Amino acid sequence: MSSNILKPVEIREATIKSAEEKAEIKLGSGIILGILAGAFIAIGGAAAAVASHSVNNIGLSKLVSGIIFPVGLMLVLICGAELFTGNNLMIIAALEGRIKFKDMLRNWVIIYISNFIGATIIAFLIFYSGMLDINGGKVGATLIKMAAKKSGLSFSTAFASGIICNILVCLAVWSSYAAKDVIGKIIMPWFPIMAFVVCGFEHCVANMYYLTIGMFAKTNALYVQASGIGADKLALVGGKAFINNLIPVTLGNIFGGAVLVGGAYFLAYKKDN
């Protein structure tokens, strides 16, 4: 009788086979699937913000957000899309010699840019959909404050937070490969993603959405007034935010996902161990 779940060593092989497919993906398909993933993560972030923005207890607010946000990764894993942070696990196949490092890096560049496009499209649509007007513009205000906070992080803080974040995201993706049914692919990655959101760790693709929607929201006087933040913090929400936040967060995500998760499982289950 076959098991309903893969063993860790079998997950490793499933991860490598997935990486082999990703390494051969055509440019057009990669762009489309990358855009979809960026959009899915943005939708999860948008829903989480609406659900949690008016909860005054910070712990409960983060819990509500954490419960909702994983819908983005669920859509990526089940519907099919290419997410940069999850694709950091391709390092296992590269270290194993099953794919070339240049093909892995090609995938990462294509998917990263495409994720950004997808997240930006959703931010644009949400801004004009009126969603930020909910509760007297307090949703828009919340997103301005969130963007300002992310933009004001030091390099070391953003980098360290990015490391822990993608440890959890890659473990979520890794665990999803273990499941053979849809329910398993929903439940198994849900809790690692919830953990990273509850703790407030930094995810580069999610931040592509949060920083962009923050810039859009900043153009609305109602949202700015409702945010109650000073001019100094408001000034952080702008083009430089993508440099100040995305560079260290992306580097941290790569280190956490590719080195600490991918590298660890490569070494742990090497056939010559």
Secondary structure per residue as TSV (DSSP state, phi and psi in degrees):
chain	resnum	aa	ss	phi	psi
A	1	M	-	360.0	122.1
A	2	S	-	-73.9	146.4
A	3	S	-	-76.1	152.7
A	4	N	S	-86.8	2.4
A	5	I	B	-145.1	143.0
A	6	L	-	-80.2	149.3
A	7	K	-	-76.4	158.7
A	8	P	H	-52.8	-41.8
A	9	V	H	-66.0	-30.2
A	10	E	H	-75.0	-33.1
A	11	I	H	-62.3	-40.8
A	12	R	H	-56.7	-45.0
A	13	E	H	-67.6	-39.3
A	14	A	H	-63.7	-37.3
A	15	T	H	-65.4	-41.0
A	16	I	H	-66.3	-43.3
A	17	K	H	-63.7	-39.0
A	18	S	H	-63.0	-40.8
A	19	A	H	-64.0	-37.4
A	20	E	H	-61.9	-39.9
A	21	E	H	-68.2	-40.5
A	22	K	H	-65.7	-36.6
A	23	A	H	-66.6	-24.5
A	24	E	T	-99.9	4.2
A	25	I	-	-63.8	139.2
A	26	K	-	-74.5	154.0
A	27	L	H	-55.3	-49.7
A	28	G	H	-61.0	-45.4
A	29	S	H	-63.9	-41.1
A	30	G	H	-62.0	-41.8
A	31	I	H	-63.8	-46.9
A	32	I	H	-62.7	-48.3
A	33	L	H	-68.1	-32.0
A	34	G	H	-68.9	-40.9
A	35	I	H	-61.9	-42.5
A	36	L	H	-60.7	-44.4
A	37	A	H	-63.4	-43.9
A	38	G	H	-59.9	-39.0
A	39	A	H	-67.3	-42.1
A	40	F	H	-62.8	-45.2
A	41	I	H	-64.3	-39.2
A	42	A	H	-63.1	-40.5
A	43	I	H	-63.4	-41.7
A	44	G	H	-60.7	-42.1
A	45	G	H	-65.9	-38.8
A	46	A	H	-64.8	-46.7
A	47	A	H	-64.1	-39.9
A	48	A	H	-63.6	-38.8
A	49	A	H	-65.4	-42.9
A	50	V	H	-64.3	-44.1
A	51	A	H	-66.3	-32.8
A	52	S	H	-105.7	-10.0
A	53	H	T	-63.6	-28.9
A	54	S	T	-102.1	7.3
A	55	V	-	-85.1	116.0
A	56	N	-	-75.7	-34.4
A	57	N	S	-70.6	118.5
A	58	I	H	-62.9	-39.7
A	59	G	H	-64.6	-44.0
A	60	L	H	-68.1	-38.5
A	61	S	H	-59.9	-45.1
A	62	K	H	-67.0	-35.3
A	63	L	H	-65.2	-44.5
A	64	V	H	-60.7	-45.3
A	65	S	H	-61.7	-41.9
A	66	G	H	-65.4	-32.1
A	67	I	H	-69.6	-36.5
A	68	I	H	-85.3	-41.6
A	69	F	T	-55.4	-37.1
A	70	P	T	-59.6	-11.1
A	71	V	H	-56.1	-31.8
A	72	G	H	-61.3	-49.1
A	73	L	H	-70.6	-32.8
A	74	M	H	-58.1	-44.7
A	75	L	H	-65.3	-39.0
A	76	V	I	-61.3	-47.4
A	77	L	I	-74.9	-36.7
A	78	I	I	-92.0	-43.5
A	79	C	I	-80.8	-24.8
A	80	G	I	98.4	110.8
A	81	A	-	-165.0	168.4
A	82	E	-	-115.9	114.5
A	83	L	-	-110.6	125.2
A	84	F	H	-52.8	-49.3
A	85	T	H	-64.9	-40.1
A	86	G	H	-67.6	-34.0
A	87	N	H	-70.9	-7.7
A	88	N	G	-61.7	-20.8
A	89	L	G	-70.1	-9.6
A	90	M	G	-60.4	-17.8
A	91	I	H	-57.5	-31.2
A	92	I	H	-62.2	-45.7
A	93	A	H	-66.1	-36.1
A	94	A	H	-67.4	-43.7
A	95	L	H	-65.7	-31.6
A	96	E	H	-76.4	-13.9
A	97	G	T	83.7	13.9
A	98	R	S	-86.7	-22.0
A	99	I	S	-135.9	161.2
A	100	K	-	-86.2	145.9
A	101	F	H	-60.3	-36.1
A	102	K	H	-65.6	-33.1
A	103	D	H	-72.1	-35.3
A	104	M	H	-63.7	-47.1
A	105	L	H	-65.6	-37.2
A	106	R	H	-58.9	-46.1
A	107	N	H	-60.4	-46.5
A	108	W	H	-60.1	-42.9
A	109	V	H	-65.9	-47.5
A	110	I	H	-61.0	-46.8
A	111	I	H	-70.9	-38.1
A	112	Y	H	-60.4	-50.0
A	113	I	H	-62.9	-42.2
A	114	S	H	-67.6	-37.9
A	115	N	H	-58.8	-40.5
A	116	F	H	-62.6	-43.0
A	117	I	H	-62.1	-46.2
A	118	G	H	-61.9	-43.8
A	119	A	H	-64.7	-38.2
A	120	T	H	-68.2	-39.5
A	121	I	H	-59.9	-45.9
A	122	I	H	-65.9	-40.4
A	123	A	H	-59.5	-44.1
A	124	F	H	-60.9	-47.8
A	125	L	H	-65.1	-40.8
A	126	I	H	-66.2	-40.4
A	127	F	H	-59.4	-42.7
A	128	Y	H	-86.6	-5.7
A	129	S	H	-79.8	-17.4
A	130	G	T	91.9	1.3
A	131	M	G	-59.8	-34.6
A	132	L	G	-70.6	-12.4
A	133	D	G	-77.9	-12.1
A	134	I	H	-54.9	137.5
A	135	N	H	59.6	48.0
A	136	G	H	65.9	29.0
A	137	G	H	86.1	7.8
A	138	K	H	-72.2	-24.6
A	139	V	H	-66.3	-45.8
A	140	G	H	-60.8	-39.4
A	141	A	H	-63.8	-41.9
A	142	T	H	-60.6	-41.2
A	143	L	H	-71.4	-31.0
A	144	I	H	-65.2	-46.5
A	145	K	H	-63.8	-37.8
A	146	M	H	-64.9	-44.2
A	147	A	H	-64.5	-39.9
A	148	A	H	-64.9	-41.0
A	149	K	H	-64.0	-44.9
A	150	K	H	-64.8	-38.5
A	151	S	H	-70.1	-22.5
A	152	G	T	-93.1	2.4
A	153	L	-	-69.6	145.5
A	154	S	-	-71.6	161.2
A	155	F	H	-57.9	-46.2
A	156	S	H	-65.6	-39.3
A	157	T	H	-65.6	-46.8
A	158	A	H	-63.5	-39.6
A	159	F	H	-65.0	-49.0
A	160	A	H	-63.7	-41.7
A	161	S	H	-64.3	-37.7
A	162	G	H	-64.8	-36.0
A	163	I	H	-61.0	-52.9
A	164	I	H	-64.4	-39.2
A	165	C	H	-56.1	-51.0
A	166	N	H	-79.8	-15.5
A	167	I	H	-59.4	-47.3
A	168	L	H	-69.9	-40.7
A	169	V	H	-64.7	-44.7
A	170	C	H	-68.6	-32.0
A	171	L	H	-67.8	-33.5
A	172	A	H	-64.4	-45.0
A	173	V	H	-66.1	-45.7
A	174	W	H	-55.3	-47.7
A	175	S	H	-68.0	-29.1
A	176	S	H	-66.7	-30.9
A	177	Y	H	-66.7	-22.8
A	178	A	H	-70.6	-29.2
A	179	A	B	-84.0	141.7
A	180	K	-	-105.6	-2.8
A	181	D	S	-129.9	167.2
A	182	V	H	-63.7	-41.7
A	183	I	H	-59.6	-44.0
A	184	G	H	-62.9	-37.9
A	185	K	H	-74.2	-12.3
A	186	I	H	-89.6	-49.6
A	187	I	H	-70.3	-44.5
A	188	M	H	-65.2	-42.6
A	189	P	H	-83.0	-13.7
A	190	W	H	-57.5	-49.3
A	191	F	H	-71.7	-39.2
A	192	P	H	-61.0	-39.2
A	193	I	H	-67.6	-41.7
A	194	M	H	-59.2	-39.6
A	195	A	H	-62.4	-43.1
A	196	F	H	-68.5	-35.4
A	197	V	H	-71.0	-43.7
A	198	V	H	-59.3	-39.9
A	199	C	H	-80.1	-13.3
A	200	G	T	77.8	28.8
A	201	F	-	-74.7	162.5
A	202	E	-	-99.1	124.8
A	203	H	-	-119.5	121.3
A	204	C	H	-60.8	-39.4
A	205	V	H	-71.8	-42.1
A	206	A	H	-60.0	-39.2
A	207	N	H	-69.9	-25.8
A	208	M	H	-57.5	-38.8
A	209	Y	H	-75.0	-51.0
A	210	Y	H	-61.6	-40.1
A	211	L	H	-70.5	-37.5
A	212	T	H	-69.9	-45.7
A	213	I	H	-67.2	-30.4
A	214	G	H	-63.8	-39.4
A	215	M	H	-66.7	-41.2
A	216	F	H	-63.9	-45.6
A	217	A	H	-63.4	-30.9
A	218	K	H	-62.7	-22.7
A	219	T	T	-79.0	-7.1
A	220	N	-	-103.7	118.3
A	221	A	H	-62.0	-34.6
A	222	L	H	-62.0	-45.1
A	223	Y	H	-67.4	-40.8
A	224	V	H	-62.8	-44.3
A	225	Q	H	-64.2	-42.2
A	226	A	H	-67.8	-25.4
A	227	S	H	-70.7	-33.1
A	228	G	-	70.3	12.4
A	229	I	-	-88.3	153.5
A	230	G	-	-76.6	170.4
A	231	A	H	-63.4	-31.9
A	232	D	H	-65.8	-43.4
A	233	K	H	-73.1	-35.8
A	234	L	H	-63.2	-34.2
A	235	A	T	-65.2	-21.0
A	236	L	T	-69.7	-24.2
A	237	V	S	-83.8	97.6
A	238	G	S	-175.1	-166.5
A	239	G	H	-58.9	-36.1
A	240	K	H	-66.2	-19.3
A	241	A	H	-60.4	-34.6
A	242	F	I	-68.4	-32.9
A	243	I	I	-76.4	-47.4
A	244	N	I	-63.9	-34.1
A	245	N	I	-102.4	-51.5
A	246	L	I	-67.1	-34.1
A	247	I	H	-63.5	-55.7
A	248	P	H	-66.7	-35.6
A	249	V	H	-66.8	-42.7
A	250	T	H	-62.9	-44.6
A	251	L	H	-61.9	-41.1
A	252	G	H	-65.1	-42.2
A	253	N	H	-59.7	-43.5
A	254	I	H	-63.7	-44.8
A	255	F	I	-63.4	-45.9
A	256	G	I	-66.0	-44.3
A	257	G	I	-79.2	-50.1
A	258	A	I	-78.1	-44.9
A	259	V	I	-83.8	-55.0
A	260	L	I	-79.0	-30.2
A	261	V	I	-98.2	-58.0
A	262	G	I	-59.5	-47.7
A	263	G	I	-63.3	-39.6
A	264	A	H	-63.7	-45.8
A	265	Y	H	-73.5	-28.2
A	266	F	H	-61.6	-46.8
A	267	L	H	-72.1	-38.4
A	268	A	H	-64.6	-35.7
A	269	Y	T	-116.3	25.4
A	270	K	-	-61.8	140.6
A	271	K	T	-66.0	-24.8
A	272	D	T	-93.3	9.7
A	273	N	-	-69.4	360.0
